[in-house]
Amino acid sequence: MYNGMVDLNIEHFLSSDKKIMMVQYILIICCLDAVTRYSLKKSIIKNDKIYLYITYPITLLVLYMMYKLYHHHDTGYITITRSYISILFAYIVGYLFLNEKFNKYTFIVCALIIVTLYFAHKANYVDTFVVNTS
């Protein structure tokens, strides 16, 4: 019988092994994406194709990890999260290793990405609060 109570137990919200796996996979994918972007840029700068050969196996690994993630999570949420975090990583790699510059618009873009990730997370997990029907 429904008693009008909504279960807001945070352990229910965070305890899923699938969510932990998703976060780990996305962070690993974003790090691998950063390596491939760095290698591609180095290939252009040094005019050396050896850096391209580094990207091929990494890209295959990223595709496999994305394949595994799509089995357990919403495709739209995974794609948004991975893409936006990868953009943040690309800015960081560019700044730290490729001497690319930041300006006020770069910071605005990064802030908007963080806000977008927050709302994507809220939109994806708003349905995880279950109604207590006992």
C-alpha positions in Angstrom: 0.0 0.0 0.0 1.3 3.4 -1.0 1.9 5.7 2.0 2.9 8.8 0.1 6.6 8.6 1.1 9.4 8.9 -1.4 12.6 7.0 -0.6 15.4 9.5 -0.7 18.0 7.1 0.7 21.4 8.2 -0.7 22.8 4.7 -0.4 20.3 3.5 -2.9 21.3 6.3 -5.2 25.1 5.7 -5.0 25.5 2.0 -4.2 25.3 0.6 -7.6 28.4 -1.1 -8.9 27.3 -0.1 -12.4 27.5 3.6 -11.5 31.0 3.1 -10.1 32.1 1.2 -13.2 30.6 4.0 -15.4 32.6 6.7 -13.7 35.8 4.6 -13.9 35.3 3.8 -17.5 34.5 7.4 -18.5 37.6 8.7 -16.7 39.8 6.1 -18.3 38.2 6.8 -21.7 38.8 10.6 -21.3 42.4 10.0 -20.3 42.9 7.8 -23.4 41.2 10.4 -25.5 43.7 13.0 -24.2 46.6 10.8 -25.2 45.3 10.3 -28.7 44.7 14.1 -29.1 48.2 14.8 -27.8 49.6 12.2 -30.2 47.7 13.6 -33.2 48.9 17.1 -32.4 52.5 15.9 -32.0 52.2 14.1 -35.3 51.3 17.4 -37.0 53.9 19.5 -35.2 56.8 17.1 -35.8 55.5 15.8 -39.1 56.1 12.3 -37.9 53.5 9.5 -38.5 54.8 7.4 -35.6 52.4 9.3 -33.3 49.5 8.2 -35.5 50.4 4.6 -34.8 50.0 5.2 -31.1 46.4 6.4 -31.6 45.1 3.3 -33.4 45.2 0.7 -30.6 44.1 3.4 -28.1 41.1 4.3 -30.2 40.1 0.6 -30.5 40.3 0.3 -26.7 38.1 3.4 -26.3 35.5 2.0 -28.7 35.5 -1.3 -26.8 35.0 0.5 -23.5 32.2 2.6 -25.0 30.6 -0.7 -26.2 30.7 -2.1 -22.7 29.3 1.1 -21.2 26.3 1.2 -23.6 25.2 -2.2 -22.3 24.6 -0.8 -18.9 23.8 2.9 -19.2 21.8 5.4 -21.2 23.6 6.2 -24.5 22.8 9.9 -24.4 24.1 10.4 -20.8 27.3 8.4 -21.5 27.9 10.4 -24.8 27.4 13.8 -23.2 29.5 13.0 -20.1 32.3 11.4 -22.1 32.4 14.2 -24.7 32.3 17.1 -22.3 34.9 15.6 -19.9 37.1 14.9 -22.9 36.9 18.5 -24.0 38.0 19.6 -20.5 40.9 17.1 -20.7 41.8 18.4 -24.1 42.0 21.9 -22.8 44.2 20.8 -19.9 46.5 18.7 -22.1 46.8 21.6 -24.6 47.7 24.0 -21.9 50.1 21.8 -20.0 51.9 20.0 -22.8 51.3 21.8 -26.0 51.7 25.4 -24.9 48.2 26.4 -25.9 46.8 29.5 -24.3 43.7 30.1 -22.2 41.6 33.2 -22.5 38.4 34.4 -20.8 36.3 32.5 -23.4 38.1 29.2 -22.6 37.1 29.6 -19.0 33.5 30.4 -19.9 33.4 27.3 -22.1 34.8 25.2 -19.2 32.3 26.7 -16.8 29.4 26.0 -19.2 30.6 22.4 -19.6 30.6 21.9 -15.8 27.1 23.3 -15.6 25.9 21.1 -18.5 27.4 18.0 -16.9 25.6 18.9 -13.6 22.2 19.1 -15.4 22.9 16.0 -17.5 23.5 14.1 -14.3 20.4 15.5 -12.7 18.3 14.7 -15.7 19.7 11.1 -15.9 19.3 10.3 -12.2 16.1 12.1 -11.3 14.3 8.8 -11.9 16.5 6.8 -9.5 14.5 7.9 -6.5 11.9 5.2 -6.1 8.5 5.6 -4.5 8.2 3.5 -1.4 5.1 1.3 -1.9 5.5 -0.9 1.2 
